[in-house]
């Protein structure tokens, strides 16, 4: 695991976008795993800007989102399909047929979860998985006690997650109680993981996720097992990390990060 500390949230989002762009440039057929939420809006805005300014090409890439609410159609403005269309897909030259999210309105949810897993496998697996970090340390909707080998499935959401997402629905009582989510095991099969977390409110859970013991109570700790995971945080989110001196040294001296260290 590599932890990269940037001065502020804007710089952290910029680095995440540059990493994605570099991977896409190296492999136009990149299979991207995508996440949603406020933290990701800046990343997608930067990618759209790159598409317009630098002609970044999305035409051959394919995407799989981490999750979708049960009961919401893709036309619902609160759905993650609508979020992705608005913030990224409708603003770049991606083929919408190559953008995939679980169907929250599927008649047979278990079959839909199995279909999603099979589609990821048929595509050859995810090359780069973008991740956010929930207040409870969850990645996707892998709430506390999610098995570290879990696959795509329906997951009941915790009261903390309902409260965290209440603003998008006009109150916690309006948030769907369940979601389809990639499992922890599904996420770990991605060839590279990129986690972005910013803000002082995330400082404690960032420290527990990357420096604490691996536990199913905090699904993000499973990323410590991944062979190539990059965690990008701002100074505020990094404020409770113990190894910051080492993390800064790596970013400043390792050849892999030399081009990213430049403005």
N, C-alpha and C positions, 0 to 999 in steps of 0.2 A: 504494500500500500504506500502510495506517495501522497503527502499532504502539502499542498501549495497554498501559501498565505498571500493574499493580495491586499492592497491598502484599504479598499472600500468595496461595497457591493457592485458598483459599476465596473470596477477593474476585474472583479471575480467573474462576473457574467461575460465580460469581454474575453477573458482567457478561455472560458468554457466554449464560447462560440468559435474562437480561433482553433481550438483543438478539434472541434467537429469539422470545421471547414478544411483543416489540413487532412483529416481522414477522408473526407469526401473527395478532395482533389486527388489524393493518392489512389482512391478506388471509387470511380463513378457509380459502381454497382453496390455501394455500401448499403448494408442492412442496418438501419438505425432503430434502436429502442428509444422511445420518447416518453417524457413525463409532462405533467401539467402543474398548475399552481402559479402563484404570483412571482415566485423566484424565477421561473422559466420564461416569463414574458419578456424579460430583458434579453435573454439568450436568443429567442426567436426573432425579436425586433432586430438584433444585430445580424442575424443570418439573412433576414429579408433585405437589410441594407446592403449586405455583401452581394446578394443576388442582383440587386439593382445597380450597384456601383461597380462591382467587379465581375459581373456576369457569372456568379456562382451557379453552377448547373446542378439541378436536382432531378433532372428528367429520368435518370436511370436508377435512382436509389429507391429503396423500399423501406417502409417504416412499420413498426409495431408499437402501439402504446401499452403502457403498463396496466391500465385499468379503465373501467367504465362503471357508472352507477347502474344497479339493477332497477329496471322500470323506466329508464329514460331512453327515448328515441334519439337518433342522431340529429333530428331537427330541433330538439329541445335546447334552448339557449343555455341551459345549465349543464348540458352533457359535455363530456370531454371531446366527443367528436366535433361538436360545435366550437369548442375552445380551440382545438387544433386547426380547424378550417379557418377560423378568424385570425389567429395569431401567426399561422405559418402556411398551411397548405394552399389557401386561396391567394397567397401573395408571392408564391414562387412557382417555378415551372415543373412542379411535381405532378405525376399522373395519379389522380385520386384513386384509381383502381389499385395502385401499389401502396396505399395507406390503409393500415389495418388497426381497428380497435375491436374489443369484444362487443358483442351485441347484447346490450342490457335488456332488450325486449324479447330475447329468444324464448320460445315456448318451453324448450328443454334446456335449462341452464347448464346442467352437467354435460350434456352433449356439446353445447357451445364452448365450454371450457376445453373439452377434449379436442374439438375442431381447431381452436386457437393454437393449442400446443402443436398439433399436427401441421398446421400451416407454417408456424415458425420453423419446425424441423424441415419441412419440404423446401423452404426458402434457403436452407443451408445454415440456419442459426443467425443470431444477432451479432454483428461485428462490433458495434459500439452502443452501450446502453447508458443513456442519460438518466440520472436519478436526482430526486429531491430528497429531503429528510423531514419527516413529520415530527411533531413535538414529542411524540412517544417513541421516537427513534425508528419509526417504520419506513420501509421503502416500498413503493406501491401502496397497496392497502394491506400489507402483511402486518397485522396488528400483533400486540404482545401474545406470546406463546405460539406464533406461527412456526411450524416445523422448518428446520433449515434445509430440508430436502423437498419442501412442498412445491407443488405444480400449480398451474393456473386453476383457479377454483373460485367459488362464491365465498365471501368472507363477511361476517357481521362486523359492523363498525362500532368502535368503542364510543362512550359518551364524550371523551376528550376529542376524538376525531370529528364527531358530529358538531361539537362546539367550535372547533377550528374552522370548519367549512360552513358555518351557519350564515356568514355574511353573504355567501353566494346564493342562498336560498331564502333569505328573508326570515331567518330564525332556525335554531337547531331542530325544532319539531318538524320542519319542512324538508330536512335533509334525508335522502333515502337511507334506510337502515342497513342495506347490503350493497356490495359491489363485487364485480368480477375483477380479480387481480392476478397478474402473473405471480407465481410462487417464488419463494426465496431461491429454491433450486433452479427454477427457470432463469431467474436473473443471473445467478452465478455461472450459468452456461454461456453467457455473452463473452465474446473474446476480450473485450475491454469494457470496464465500467468507469463512468465519470459522474461523480457525485458533487453537486453544487449546493452549498448552504451558506446563508448570510444572515447577519443581524445578531445582536446580543441575546435575543430570546432563544437562539439556537446554540449558544455557547456550551451550556451544560450537556446537552444531548450529543453535540459533536464530540466533546471530550470522551463521553461514555462510549460512543459508537466506534471511535477509531483507536482509543487507548485503553478502553476497559475490557473486561473479560467477554468472551463470546457467549451469548445467551439468547435463547429464543424470546426472552422478554423484550429484547431490543433487536429487531430483525436486521438493522443496518450493521450490527457487529459481525454478521456473516461475511461482509465484504472483506474482512481481515483474512479470509481464507482464499480470496481471489488472487490469481497470479499477476493480474495487471489491473489495478484499481487506482484511479487518481481522484483525490478529494480536494476540491477547490473551495476555499473559505475566505472570507474577508477578516480584517483584524478583529472586528467585534465578535464574530463567531469563533475565532481562534483564541479568545481571551482566557479560556480555562484549560488549554492544552499544556502538557508538561514539556513536550519536545520541540517547542517552537524554534529554538536556536538551530537545532539540527535540520528541521524542515526548511528554514530559510537558507541554510548552507547548501542543501541539495539543489534548490531552485537556482541559486546563484552560480553553482559550479558544475553541475552535471551537464554534459554536452547536449543531452536530449532537450533541455529547457532553454538553451542559449538563445534561440530565435524568439522564444516567447518572452524572455526577460527584457527584450528591447521594446521601446514604446511603439 
